[in-house]
Amino acid sequence: MPLRIALTLVTGALGGAVFAWLHLPLAWMLGAMSLTAVAGILGAPLGTNRRLRIWTVVALGIVLGGSFRPDTFAHAAGWPLGLAALTLYILLLFALGYGLMIAFGRVDRATAFFAAMPGGINEMTRVAEEYRADIATVALTHAVRIYAVVFTVPLYLAYVEGHGVAATIRPVMAAHSGIIRAWAGGGAAGQALEYLVLIAGGLAGWRLAERIRLPGASFVGGLLVSGGLHLSGAVTVQIPVWGIALAQLVAGSMMGARFAGLSLHHLARVVILALVSAAIMLGTAVLLAPVFTSLTGVPRLAMLLSLVPGGFTEMGLIALSLGLDAAVVAVFHVMRVVYVIMFAPVFFRWRHRTGSVPPEAG
């Protein structure tokens, strides 16, 4: 297994380097995803490591938490209305995806239900298992959808909207020291203490979020603690560029390696459906982003990234690379997953009782 992980990371690094050389957006993540996915499908002995992936997601949560500022919520008066409308938006995306899966997916209704629900891949797979859906199809559909969305959105922004997404994210450093650094007397020692508090806090946040069973605990825990530290002004440091690139590389490699060992025959049908679903979701987000902008006052591009159901980590990274408000993007994506986790099982059981889902499927 260590050799497989090493091969995965080397393959991802090669893909990231090629994408960076070509000046493509989010090069280290998209390049790693692409080359490891292709290598895995072609039979390369790749592997994933859950612990490594979790640490990487924690790091990215800490990075995105750095987008929170003391004035982040100064213009948040419209956010509650937008978050309420988000529930209707989720139902619309689900209805479109479910209709597509039923019409063309050749799967049972339980599998179509959880494959179409725009929640996190890990959470939907776990819930789908409880209701005896086809876990492999649910997981693969979500994986391909997320891959397609993450890959497509930067290209859409660059070539349709005219907003180039940087190959490597360069976080904006605050002009002043945080409270902790000032207390330590400033200088390199104070900065090191800020880094220590930020990283230790992110890890502690992950553990606490995991203990209280928050969805996406590894990401949300680090995000909340880092966001709180930056909101309060306790710290102002950001994870350095090389650290962000490394985290993107690992995250992209682990995502691409999910496709290792899949047969092309099984992959083809699911990939086509997932790509169509991703296109529908992106198109719906583009159409409705101005509506949500009018409700929330959030700029249209930031709102677009808040609505596109890709991974919340990846959408936040895209927002950072564009210099947009990554905090609002993170909030909307976290709430989307929370809504889905809370209400998807209830909605499924209701549909089961009303006869929308045959008993043998549920």
Buried (B, 14 or more C-beta within 10 A) or exposed (E): EEEBBEBBBEBBBBBBBBBBEEEBBBBBBBBBBBBBBBBBBEEBEBBBBEEBBBBBBBBBBBBBBBBBBEEBBEEBEBBEBBBEBBBEBBBBBBEBBBEBBBEEBEBBBBBBBBBBBBBBBBBBBBBBBEBEBBBBBBBBBBBBBBBBBBBBBBEBBBEEBEBBBBBBBEBEEBEEBBBBBBEBEEEEEBBEBBBEBBBEBBBEBBEBBBEEEBBBBBBBBBBBBBBBBBBEBBBBBBBEEEBBBBBBBBBBBBBBBBBBEBEEEEBEBBBEBBBBBBEBBBEBBBEBBEBBBBBBBBEBBBBBBBBBBBBBBBBBBBBBBBEBBBBBBBBBBBBBBBBBBEBBBEBBEEBBEEEEBEEEBB
